[in-house]
Amino acid sequence: MPPRHFNLSDVIIPIVTLKTAGMLVVGFHIGNYATEHFDGIDGVIFGCARKTSRNFFGDDGKSVRIAGLLAMDASPRSFVMQLARHTQGRFSHCFVPDFAKSTSYLRFGSNAVDNPNYRRTQIIRTPYNLYYVKLNDISVNGQHLNFARGTFDLKANGEGGCIFDSGSTVTAISPAAYKVVEAAFINYFTGYGLKPTSKGGKRSQLCYKTRGRFKQFPSMTLHFQGADLQLESFNVFYHGSDNEFCLLIMPIADTTIIGVAMQMDLRVVYDLNNWVISFGRERCAYRA
């Protein structure tokens, strides 16, 4: 079945905030261009930004202009929750790597196809409406870093925890956990005679320069409750100019945030009826 498409309805309300200007749409049509059948959906508030300011870190560390953010969390006013009765509480995405010139798709309902071979982990219900999961440990180059039990758990005061987030570019972890992860990577690259360069700026704090294109990257695995996520090198490092590569993890949050970079070429399926996240490796440029 081809992807379903959205047409905006004719109820448009201009909006202006400190960092966003655009319009607010109430109701739209959903359907299939192939069959030319569209159904109206009323009472759904849908924002369309025309001017947005947010730093999404280009290769040069400067801000990248974006069209806006689509709220897909579990709050009542999020796009996915407003459409829950039309989508069976299911949606999925498969982010194309930034080096592939293709389109990523957001799928809903029966189009958000699961796979029996996908890994599954439970979404932890919280008052914060984010997709918290239980992260037990991290491995680098096949070696568990042996974080203490509960290191990545959500605390009673709301701090900590681990979330899947499609609105963040890089992955963020606590400064204390970052030091352990960074040390593991430094130890690995030292074996190849590589030394860290100066800090990489807004998108990374660990960078290396090589004489040629380096290919011997270590593996990295996130050990969730009931599911391991094995990452590709492009999920963990980005390549800059002059044979430079940098770590796509930042020590900027108490909450561990699994950002878009770590979700590239990974189909992630959200089942909000059973509160489960499923994920599996895909070539998203060909099977988005």
FENDAKA-V671678 format. One line per field, one symbol per residue. phi: phi as a letter, one per 40 degrees, with the letter a starting at -180 (. if undefined). A space follows every 50 residues. Layout:
BEGIN
phi=???
END
This chain:
BEGIN
phi=.cdcbbbccbcbbcbabcbbbiabbbgabbibcccfbbbcbbgbcbcbcb abbacbfcccgccbcbchbbcbcccdccdccccdccbfgbaaaaccdccc cabcbbbbfcccccaccccbaccccbccgbccbcccabbbfgbccfccdg dbcccccgcggbbcacbbcccbbcdcccdccccccccccccbgcbcccdc gccabbbbbbcbccbccccabccccgabbccccccbbbcccffbbbccbb cbacccbcccdcbcfbcbbbbccbfbbbaacbcccbbc
END
